[in-house]
Amino acid sequence: MSRACSISAFICREYVQTRRRRRISSVHFHVSGLRFYSDPFNPSSHKPLGPLARYKNLVELGKLRHDPCQEKVACELEKLLGRLDQYEKDMEEYHVTLANWEKNRENERRKLLMEEAEKKQKEGIWMVVNKHRNELLQRLMTWKKPKKIEPGVGSWVSFLNREKKLDSLVGCRPKAPPSPKGLYIWGNVGSGKTMLMDMFYGATEDVVRHRKRLHFHEAMLSINEHMHKLWKKQVEEQSLQSSISTWIMNLPFDPKVKEWLVAEERYKQEMQMKNILPDVADKFLVDQQSDRRGASILCFDEIQTVDVFAIVALSGILSRLLSTGTVLVATSNRAPKDLNQDGMQREIFLKLVKKLEEHCDIVMIGSEIDYRRFIAQRCKEQVHYFWPLENHIRMEFESKWNQVTNNFGGQITSNTISVMFGRTMEVPESCNGVAKFSFEYLCGQPVGAADYIAIATNYHTVFISDIPMMSMQIRDKARRFITLIDELYNHHCRLFCSAASSIDDLFQGTEEGTLFDLESFQFETEIEGTKLRRDVLAEGSVGTGGRPAGIISMVSGQEERFAFRRAVSRLIEMQTPLYLEGVHTIHPSFQRQQGRYNDIHSGSLQMQT
């Protein structure tokens, strides 16, 4: 029988081999400008294999065990890939049309503003005289105070009238060409969803212009970051010297007319900011360093609706992306309709489900096998998980720390790393890409995904000591620990742990209680400086009986059950040899080093030629 190996680990090995060949190719062919993407199973091709061909090759080589459910999904992804070539061409033409339309509309909008400003300029002297005369006549005739116009109504009417005129002058916004249906893949932990999505994502290289692969935590942080930038920009542009008024200041109008022009421009931006999520969505996939022409692919790993903010944000952004032609390939543990079983923001959620079902084929991987666990049993594990917390085990853990740090230079120092939104995090012990923390330091304080992403990006090897068995008493810490494991796994870090129990028993609870005590549920925030999620939910989603509807969904524990199972599955895979082989190639720090290596060698080759 063919020797089976871990699903993600197989992809790691394949990716390692691919990148090694790419590096060789890049050194030899960089100066001639040839494309050097080589596929490990099709070295003569300039394009990577599609997901179905790659899956079949892995099965034939004995690296994967054939699963009809996985092959079905791979087949659907292959069909989608085949439709992308023509779609990319259609979208390139569409974006040219859209760019011309946006330019013409802005030019016409300014012309209309100028016409209105000139009219106000000519009537200006009479406006001052007539204002006082009309007020006096009105008082004499009616003996009543003049009615006050509600602030903003005048600007609102002007804005709407101007938009109608623009529609008649340059037409409505061009419609994007019909996009191919994406894929929403759902199923059990360890069933191969992420593996298949990543095969598809790898095959889209050089096929579509804009593509991005995001895990749920990264997506939510990216949304927060874009929202923060837009709000910050809005605040900065309140001054008369802001960018929106720069072009107005040099116009040959009276100060009062210029003030009116600035107010109209501000109002336009305020109208846009009231619906901020479409603006965020428009910047979500676009590479700011390149033009905007071409199709967009978003691969979204582990879609969740853990709270009100996630539902509202994902609904607004995904709806906008799907409506404007982005092709979505997503994975989740649940079918779309089951993402929000207890009704948080039900109306908004149902719109999201309708959009997903309209733009994606919903495909289930029906396998009940956790392939990470299945394969790990057949691989010789290296000792990276030390348990229980006894003296001789602690000594072995410390010995491993000393051994690894000696291999990377041996100079242990403290360090400060950057986190999102200008924050920083202190790293107590580190050494050339290796860091050590206690469980309490990482999970016992209000930190979250942004902090863990910073750790995972900066350190390829992470030691975590004194991990306890999880119970209801430390549920907030357990949830943080799971987020930490997610990010270390997503960035392909090597992990060493010392823990109170085996991996399988880590989330089983203790005498203090299980992790599914519905009465004591508490879910901490993921971003420092904000309220606890339970408080946000209480303010933002109250049911008819006065009880926060969001809390009901959270205390059901269903999402946490999936998360605990996923963490166990990933911890098991992170001990396997092939996962560990991939660290030196896939982790961002080694990729940065290799990038510098390639730059140096490419430069030397150019000098030789």
N, C-alpha and C positions, 0 to 999 in steps of 0.2 A: 504494500500500500504506500502511496506517495506520502512523503513526509510533509506534514502541514506546518505552517508557520503563521504568526500573528498577522491579521489583515493589515493593520496600519503599518506594522513592521515591514511587511512585504513591499508596501508602497514606499516606505523609507529606503529600503535597499534599492529598489528600482530608481528612486529619485537620486540616491547617492551615485549610482552608476551613471545616470543620465548627466548629472552635474559634472562628474569627473570628465566625461567625454566632451561635454560642452566646453570645459576649461581648456582641454587639449585643442579642440577645434578652434576656440577663440584665439589661442596663441598662434596657431598656424595660419588662420585665414583672416584675421582681423584686418591686416593691411590691404588685402585684396577686395574687402567689402562683401565677401560672400556670406550668405546666411549659414549659420553653423549649428542650428538646432538639430540634434540627432536623437532619435528614439532608440532605446536599447534593443527593441525587437525589430526595428526597421532602419538600420543605420544609413541606408542609401537614400532615405526619404528626407525631404526638407520640412516635413510637417510631422508633428507627433501623431501617434496612433489615436484613433477614436476610442471612446470608453468601452465599446463592445469588443473591439479587436484586442485591446489591452487586457480586458478581463479574461477573454478566452486564452490569450497567451499565458497569463499567470496560472490559469487552471492547467493548461497543457504542461507547463513546467513544474507542476506539483507545488506551486507556491500558494495556491488557493484551492480549497475544496469546492467543487461545483455546487452551486445553490441555484435552483431554477428561479427563485424569487429575485436573487441578485441579477441573474442574467436578463430577466424581464426588464428590470429597471435600466440596466446597461443598454439594452436594445432601444428603449424609449429615449435615452440620452443621446444615443447614436443618431436617431432620427432627427432630434432637435439640432444636433451639430450640423447635419446635412442641410438644414434650412437656413443656417446663419450666413453663408456666403452671399446669397442673393439679398438677404435682409441688410447686410452691411452696406451693399451698394445702394439699396433703396434709401437707407438712412443718411448716407453721405449726400445724396441729392437733396433729401429733405432738409438737412441742416444748412445747406447753401441757401435754399429758398427761405428758411426761417430767419437766417442771419440778415438777408436782404430785407425781409419784411420788418424785422425789429429796427433796422437802421432807418428805413423809410418812415416807419411809424413815429420814431423819436424825432426825426427831422420835421415831420408834419406837426407833431405836438408842439414843438418849440415855435413853429410858424404861427400856430393858433394863439399861443401865449403872447407872442409879439404883437399880433393884431389886436388882442384884447388890451395889452399894455398901451399901445399907441392910442387906442380909443380913450382909455382912462386918462392918458396924458393930455389929449385935446380937451377933454371935458373937465379936467382937473380944476380950473379956475371957477367954473360955474358950479361944480360940486360943492365947494366951500360956501358960496353965496346961497345957493338954493337949499342947502341943508338947514340952515337956521331959519330961512323964510318959511319953508314947508312945515317945520316943527311948530312955529308960531301960529300959522294958519290952522294947523290941525288942532292945536289946543283951543283956539278961539271958536272953532266950529263944533267941536265935540266935548270940550271941557273934560277930556279924559287924557290920561297919560298914553303916550304912543306905545304900541305893542313892541315888545322886545323880540328880536329874532334869536332863536336858539343858537348858541355858539356852534360854529362848524357847519350849520345848514347851508350857508352861502357857498362855502368851499365845496361841500358835498354836491350841490346842484351843479356848480361849475365843472366839477370833476366828471360827473356823469354826462353832462352835455358835451364836454370835450371828447370823452370816450366814444360817444355816439357819432360825432363828426368824424373822428379818426376811423371808425369802422366803415363809414361811407367813403372816405378818401382812399384808404389803403387796404380795406377789407379786413375780415376777421383773421385771427391767428391760423396759419396753415395747419392742417391736420397731418399727424404722423402716419406713415404707411402702416397697414395692419402688421402687428408683430407676431412671430411664431409663439405658440403657447409654451410657457415654461413648464417646470415640473416641481411638484410639492411631494417630497418623499418622506413617508413617516413609517415608524415601526419601533421595535424594541431596542433596548440598549445593546450595542455590540453586534447589530445585524448587518452592518456594512454600509449604512446610509452615507456617512461622511466620506468613506473611501470612494464610493461611486461618484459622489459629487466632485471630489477632488480630481478624479480621472477626467471628468467632463471639463472642469476648469482648466486643467493642464492642456487639454486638446484645443481650447479656444485661443491659445496663444497665436498671434498673427492672423486670427480670423476676424475678431472684432476690435474696434478701436479702444473702447472704454470697458474695463472689466474690473471687478473687485470681489474679493472673497472675505467675508466677515463672519466672526462668531457673534452670538447674541450680545455678550458683554461689550465687545469692541464696537458693535453697531450702536448700542445705546450711549456709550461714551462719545462716539463720533457725533451723534445727534445733539447731545448736550453741548459739545464743543462748538458746533456750527451755530446753535441757538445763542450761545454765549457771545460769539463773535458778532452776530447780527444785532443783538441787543446793545453790545458795546459800541458798535458802529452808529447805531441810532442815537445813543447818548452823545457821542462825539460830534454828531452833525446837528446838534441843537443850536450851535453858535451861528451868527450871521456870516462868519468867516469859513463856514463849513464848505465841503466840496460841492454840495448841491447849489450853493449860492455864488460860487466863484465866477461862473460865466455871466451871472446877472450884474455883478458889481461894475463891470465896464460898459454896460449898456447906457445909451444917451437918454435916460429917463430921470424924472424927479425921484427923490428919496422915497416918497410915499408909494410911488408906483413900483419901485424896486422892492420895497417891503412886501407889497402885495404879491409880486412874482415869487419871492422867497417863501411866503406863506403857502402859495399854491404848490410849489415844489415839495415843501415839507408835508403838506396834506397828502400828496401822492405817495410819499414814502410811508406815512402813517397808515394809509390804506393797505399798503403791501405788508407792513409789519403786523397788522391785525390778523393776518393769515400767514403766520411765519413758517409753518411746516412745508408748504409748497416751495418757499424760498430755500429752506434747508435741503429739501429733496433735490432741487435743481443743482445744488452744489455737492451733493452726496457722492456722485460717481464721476464728476468731470475732473480730469487732470488739468489743473490750472496752468501747467507748463506747456500744454499743447492746445491745438484748436479743438473746437467742440464737434467737429464733424464725425459721424460714424455711429454705430449701434452701441448699446450698453448691455452688459451682462452683470447681474448681481447674484453671486452664490452666497446664500445666507444659511449658516450652520446653526441648528438648534433654536428655531423660532419659539419664543415663549411669550406668554402674556401674564407676567407675574404680578402686575399691579396696574393701577389706573393709568399712570404715565406711559407705561409700555404699550397699552392698548391704544391710547390716544395718539402717541407719537408714531407707532408702527402703522396705524390706520391712515393717518395723514400722509406719511412719507411714502409708504408702499403704494397707496392708491395713486399718488401723484406720479411715481416712477412707472407704474404699470400703465397708467393712462397716457404717458408720453413716450411709450415704446420700449422701456427697459424689459428685458427678458429675465425672469426670476427662476432660479433653481434653488430650492430650499429644502432643509431637513428638519424634522421634528419628531418627538416621541408621540405626538398626537395628530389626529386628523384635524383639519382647520376648524370644523364645527365643535370639536371637543377641547379646543385650547382654553376656553373660558367657561367651564362647566357651571359656575355659580352666578353668572350674570353681571359681572362688573361692567359698567358703561355699555349695557347690552345693545343699545341702538347703534353706537359707533362700532362696536365689535361685529355686529351683523353686517355692516357695510364692508368691513375688512374681509370677512369670510366670503361675501358675494364677489368682491374684487378678486380674491385669490382663486375662487372656483371659476371665475370668468376667464382669467388669464393663465391659469395653470392646470395641467392634468394632475389629478390627485392619485398618487400611486403608493400602495402599501407594500413594504417588505414584510412578508408574512412569517419569516423564520423566527422560531422561538429560541434559537441557539445564540448564546453570547460567544462570538467567535474569538474574542480576546481571551476569554477564560479557556475555551476549548483548545486553542493553540498553545497558550502558556503552559498547559499541562504536559505538552509534548516537547517543550523547549527546556533546556537546562538553564535555570535561572541563576543570575549572578546575585550576590548578597548585597542588596541596597536597602532592604527593609529589615530593621533590627527590632525584635520584640522578644519577651515583654521588657518592662522597664526595671530590670535587675542590674546589680552593680557590674557583673561581668559583661552584660550586654551594653551597658553605657560605655564601658572601657573599649569594647570592640568598635562602637560607633565613633568614639573620639579618635581611636587609632586610624580608622578609615579617613576621617577628616584630615589628620596629620599627613597621611599617605598622599591624598589627593592634592592638598595644598603644596606639599613638597614637590610634586610633579609639575606644578604651575608656578614655581618660584619660591614658595615658602614664606614670603614676606606678608604677614597678616596685618591688615590695617582696618580702621573704620572708614566709612565712605558716605557720601551724600549723593543721592541720585534724584534726577528731575522727574516729577509726576505731572500730570495734566493740570491746566489752569494755573500754572506758575507755582504749584506746590512742590515740596521736596520731601524725601524720606531718608531717614538715617539707616545705614546698614552697619550693624555693630562689628561684624567680622567679615572681611572679604580678602580675596587674593586672586588677582588676574582672571576674573570671570567666574570665580567660585565664591559663594557666600553662605554664611550659616546664621540661622535664626532659631529662636525658641518658638514653639507653637503659640505660647501666650503673647509673645511680641507681635507675631503676625496676625493672630486671630482674636486676641483679647482686647483690642482697642478698635475704635471706629475707623477702620480702613476698608477698602473695597477693590473693585476690579481695576480701577486706574492704578492703584498702588501695586497690585499684583502683576499687571501688564508691565509696569516699569521694572520690577524685579526680573520678570521672565525675559525681558528684552536685554537687560544689562548683564545677566548672569546665566551662563550655560549649565552650571552645576549648582544645585541648591541643597543644603542640609537643613532639615527641620527636626528639632529635638523635642522630646517629652510630649508626644501627641497622646492625649487621653482617649479613652472610649467615650463616645458621644452619648449624651443623655439630654433629656428635656431641660435640665438645669443649665446647660451650656448650648442651647440650640442656636443662639446667635453666632457663637463661635464655630459651631458645626457648619452653618451656612457659609460663613466666610472661608472656612477651610475648603469647602467644595469649590467655591469660586477660585480659590488659589490653585487647586489641582487642575481645574479647567484651563487656567491660563498657562501654567507650567507645561501642560500637555499640548496645548495649542501652539506654543512656541518651541516645542520639542526640547525641553530642558531635561537634564539628567537629575534625578531626585534620590537623595538618601534620607531615610526617616528612622527615628527611634520612637517606638510607640508602645502603648500599654497592652495591645492585643494584636492578633493577626489581622490582615486586611479584611477578611470576611466578617470578623466580629466587631470591627471598628464602629459601625453605625447601628448595632443591635440594641443599644441602650444599656443601662445599668440598673442597679437596685433603686436609684433615684427616679427612674421612670424611662419610658421609651421616648423616641423622637417624634411621636405622633399624638402627644397629649393635646387634644383640641382646645382645652380651656386655657392653657398657659402659652399659647403660641405667640411668638414675637419675631418679627423679621426686621433686621437692622438695615439702615440705609447703605447704599453702595458708594455714595459720593459725600465726602466730608463737607460740612458746612450747611447741609440741608437737614430737614426734620426726619425723624423716623418715618419709614414708609407707612406704618400703621396710622400716624398722625395725618399724613398727606391723604391717605385713603379716607380717613374719618371726615376730613374737610371736603374732599372732592367727590365722594360717592356715598350718599346716604339713602338707604332703602325707605320704603313707605312706612315701615314700622319704626323709623328713627335709628335703626342699627346700620353702621357702615356696611354697605353691600360688599365692598372690596375685601373686608376682613373675612367674610364668610368663605370666599374663595380661597384665601390664603390659608386659613386654618384647616381646610380640608386635607392638607398635607400631600395631595397627589403629586404636585410638581416636585416637592421635596423628595418623595419616594423615588421618582425618576432620577433626580439629581444624586441621591445617595447611591443608587445602583450604578449610575454612570461613573461616579467617583471610584467605586470599588473596581469596576471594570477597567478604568484607566490606570489605576494604581497597579493592577495586575500586569497590564501590558507594559508599563514603564519599567518592569523588571526584566523583560525579555531581551535577549542578545541583539536581535535585529532592530528593536527600537533604539537601543543604546548605540548601535552602529551609526544610526542616522544623525545623532546629536552633532557630530563633528562637521556635518555638511549642511544640515537644515537649520540649525539654530542661528538667529540673526547675527550674533557676534562673530561666528565663523564665516558667515556670508560676507560681512563687512571686511574681514581680513582677506578673504579670497578676492573680493572686489579690488582691494588695494594691490594685491599680488598681480591680478590681471592687468591693472592699469600700468604697473611698473614694467611688466613683461611686454605688453602691447607697445608701450613707448619705446622700449629698447629695440623691438623689432622694426618699428617705423624708422628709427635712427639708422639701423643697419641697411634698410632698403634705400 
